[in-house]
Amino acid sequence: MISFVELPKYEELTDEEVMAWSPEEFAQRLIRRSEMFGEAFFRKDAWRVVELDEEAKRKGLLELSARLAWREFYNGVHPPSKQIVMLESDPETIGIRIRLAQQIIDEVQHQRIWSQWAKHYGGSARLQDYEVSPEVIKQFQLTSNYDDPAEIALALQCTGEPILVFLFGYGTLNPEESITYSILPEDLRSDIEKSVVADEPRHIAVGRDIMIKHCGDAAKRRHLLKLQSTKLENTIKIMTRDMELLGAERIAPFPKIG
């Protein structure tokens, strides 16, 4: 039987323990917990591949591509834009703001790539034509509806971005351990590796650097840890649907969060 995976319950730490981490250690623990989620969620032995006919595969890949195009644009462009505005009063953040601007450029390109794949599978390349499901809308809200650059960094660059690469078949899992590496079409997976996944490390890095500067005191760190758990819970809903579209059915418990 596949083992149950429980993520670290950082919220249970005392103020002294949470503040014992340097800002760099705090940021890295957030990113590592996201990677642990990705490793547990996308393990190949946690899923059963469902046989789909060619038409069902095409429709699933079309819907997945459209979902990802919407997410790349709305989750990837709006939140970094807000971060730039939030940080502009601090002249010392000019380097970070330039990197955020580059992320926005990257994310627009990622949206176009996924839109072209949607067209390839018989759908529309127009973002406004995509029907957005409630859990995807909620994920946008959980990424963007904040007034602090660290809250957005937590939701996007330190949580969402590290996990997304696992959905594309990459991340810290070996290829033979990844369900999506084995079931994504090779031409799609190879294109996404070069045109999307290659950009993610610098997006994660700018979020890490924002977190280092703005992770605050014990109360704020606890707040950020709670936000991460909420984001991860909704990520389970979104990515379970993504996997269903690819023809995979969960046969193991989901990672336990918080």
C-alpha positions in Angstrom: 0.0 0.0 0.0 1.3 3.5 -0.9 2.4 5.4 2.2 0.6 8.5 3.5 2.6 11.7 3.2 2.3 14.5 5.8 3.9 17.8 5.1 5.8 19.6 8.0 3.4 21.3 10.4 5.3 24.5 10.7 2.3 26.3 12.1 2.7 24.3 15.3 6.2 25.8 16.0 6.6 28.3 18.8 7.4 32.0 18.1 10.9 31.3 19.2 11.3 28.4 16.8 9.8 30.3 13.8 12.1 33.2 14.5 15.1 31.0 14.9 15.2 30.7 11.2 17.1 33.4 9.3 15.0 35.1 6.6 16.9 33.1 4.1 16.1 29.8 5.9 12.4 30.8 6.2 12.1 31.5 2.5 13.9 28.2 1.6 11.6 26.2 3.9 8.6 27.6 2.2 10.0 26.6 -1.2 11.1 23.2 0.0 7.6 22.5 1.5 6.2 23.2 -1.9 8.6 20.8 -3.5 7.7 18.2 -0.9 4.0 18.7 -1.9 5.0 18.2 -5.6 7.0 15.1 -4.9 4.1 13.5 -3.0 1.3 14.6 -5.3 2.9 13.6 -8.6 4.6 10.4 -7.6 3.8 7.9 -10.3 2.8 5.1 -7.9 0.0 7.4 -6.4 -1.9 7.3 -9.7 -3.6 4.9 -12.0 -3.5 5.6 -15.7 -7.0 5.4 -17.3 -7.1 4.3 -20.9 -8.6 7.1 -23.1 -9.5 6.9 -26.8 -7.8 9.4 -29.1 -10.8 11.8 -29.1 -10.9 11.9 -25.3 -7.2 12.5 -25.1 -7.4 15.4 -27.5 -10.3 17.0 -25.6 -8.4 16.5 -22.3 -5.3 18.1 -23.7 -7.3 20.9 -25.2 -9.0 21.7 -21.9 -5.7 21.4 -19.9 -3.9 23.8 -22.3 -6.7 26.3 -22.1 -6.7 26.1 -18.2 -2.9 26.6 -18.2 -3.0 29.5 -20.6 -5.5 31.3 -18.3 -3.5 30.5 -15.2 -0.2 31.6 -16.7 -1.7 35.0 -17.6 -3.9 35.8 -14.6 -1.7 34.2 -11.9 1.6 35.1 -13.6 1.0 38.7 -14.8 -1.4 40.4 -12.4 0.4 39.5 -9.1 3.9 40.5 -10.1 2.5 43.7 -11.4 1.0 44.4 -8.0 4.4 43.5 -6.4 6.1 46.1 -8.5 3.7 48.8 -7.4 4.0 47.8 -3.8 7.8 47.9 -3.9 8.3 51.1 -5.9 8.6 53.4 -2.9 11.8 51.6 -1.9 14.7 52.6 -4.2 16.7 49.6 -3.0 14.3 47.2 -4.7 15.0 48.4 -8.2 16.8 45.2 -9.0 13.9 43.1 -7.8 11.4 45.2 -9.7 13.3 44.7 -13.0 13.3 41.0 -12.4 9.5 41.1 -11.7 9.1 42.9 -15.0 11.0 40.1 -16.7 8.7 37.6 -15.0 5.7 39.4 -16.5 7.2 39.2 -20.0 7.9 35.5 -19.5 4.4 34.8 -18.2 2.7 36.5 -21.2 4.9 34.3 -23.5 3.9 31.2 -21.5 0.2 32.1 -21.9 0.8 32.4 -25.7 2.6 29.0 -25.8 -0.3 27.3 -24.0 -2.8 29.1 -26.1 -1.1 27.7 -29.2 -1.2 24.2 -27.8 -4.9 24.8 -27.2 -5.2 25.7 -30.9 -3.1 22.7 -31.8 -5.6 20.4 -30.1 -8.6 21.9 -31.9 -9.6 24.8 -29.7 -9.2 28.6 -29.7 -6.0 30.5 -29.0 -8.0 33.4 -27.6 -7.7 33.7 -23.9 -11.1 35.3 -23.6 -12.7 32.2 -25.1 -11.7 29.9 -22.2 -14.3 28.8 -19.7 -12.7 29.1 -16.2 -13.7 26.7 -13.4 -14.4 27.9 -9.8 -11.3 26.4 -8.3 -9.1 28.2 -10.9 -10.8 31.5 -10.1 -10.2 30.8 -6.4 -6.5 30.1 -7.0 -6.2 33.5 -8.8 -7.8 35.1 -5.7 -5.4 33.2 -3.4 -2.5 34.5 -5.5 -3.5 38.1 -6.1 -5.8 39.4 -3.4 -3.1 40.7 -1.0 -1.6 44.1 0.0 1.8 42.8 0.9 4.5 41.7 -1.6 5.5 38.8 0.7 2.0 37.4 0.7 2.0 37.4 -3.1 5.5 35.9 -3.1 4.3 33.2 -0.8 1.4 32.3 -3.0 3.0 32.6 -6.4 6.8 32.4 -6.5 7.4 30.3 -3.4 4.4 27.9 -3.7 2.6 28.0 -7.1 5.7 28.2 -9.3 7.7 25.3 -7.7 4.7 23.0 -7.8 3.7 23.9 -11.4 7.0 22.4 -12.8 5.9 19.0 -11.4 2.7 19.2 -13.4 4.8 19.7 -16.5 6.7 16.5 -15.8 9.8 18.1 -14.1 10.8 19.2 -10.6 12.8 17.3 -8.1 11.3 13.9 -9.0 13.3 11.7 -11.3 11.5 11.2 -14.7 10.7 7.6 -14.0 9.0 8.6 -10.7 6.8 11.3 -12.2 3.3 10.4 -13.4 3.1 13.5 -15.7 6.5 12.8 -17.3 5.2 9.4 -18.4 1.7 10.5 -19.7 2.2 13.9 -21.3 2.8 13.7 -25.0 6.5 14.0 -25.7 6.3 16.8 -28.2 4.2 18.9 -25.7 6.5 18.1 -22.8 9.7 18.9 -24.7 8.3 22.2 -25.9 7.2 23.2 -22.4 10.5 22.2 -20.9 12.3 24.6 -23.2 9.8 27.5 -23.4 8.2 27.5 -19.9 10.1 25.3 -17.3 13.4 26.9 -18.1 12.1 30.3 -16.9 10.8 29.1 -13.6 14.0 29.1 -11.5 14.4 32.9 -11.9 10.8 33.5 -11.0 11.2 31.4 -7.8 14.4 33.2 -7.0 12.8 36.7 -7.2 10.0 35.5 -4.9 12.6 34.1 -2.5 14.4 37.5 -2.4 11.2 39.3 -1.7 10.4 36.9 1.1 13.8 37.4 2.6 13.3 41.2 2.8 9.6 41.1 3.9 9.0 37.9 6.0 8.7 40.0 9.2 8.2 38.9 12.7 6.7 35.7 14.2 3.1 36.8 13.7 3.7 37.6 10.0 5.6 34.3 9.5 2.8 32.3 11.0 0.4 34.2 8.8 2.4 33.3 5.7 2.6 29.6 6.7 -1.2 29.5 7.1 -1.6 31.1 3.7 0.6 28.4 2.2 -1.5 25.7 3.6 -4.7 27.3 2.2 -3.0 27.6 -1.2 -1.9 24.0 -1.1 -5.4 22.8 -0.3 -6.9 24.5 -3.3 -3.9 23.3 -5.4 -5.1 19.7 -4.7 -8.4 20.5 -6.3 -7.0 22.2 -9.3 -4.3 19.7 -10.1 -6.5 16.7 -9.5 -8.7 18.0 -12.3 -5.6 18.6 -14.4 -4.6 14.9 -13.9 -8.1 13.7 -14.7 -7.9 15.5 -18.1 -4.6 13.6 -18.8 -6.2 10.3 -17.9 -4.9 9.7 -14.4 -6.9 8.6 -11.3 -5.6 9.1 -7.8 -5.2 5.8 -5.9 -3.3 7.1 -2.8 -4.2 9.6 -0.1 -3.4 13.2 -0.9 -0.6 14.8 1.0 -1.8 16.0 4.4 -1.3 19.7 4.8 -1.1 21.5 8.1 
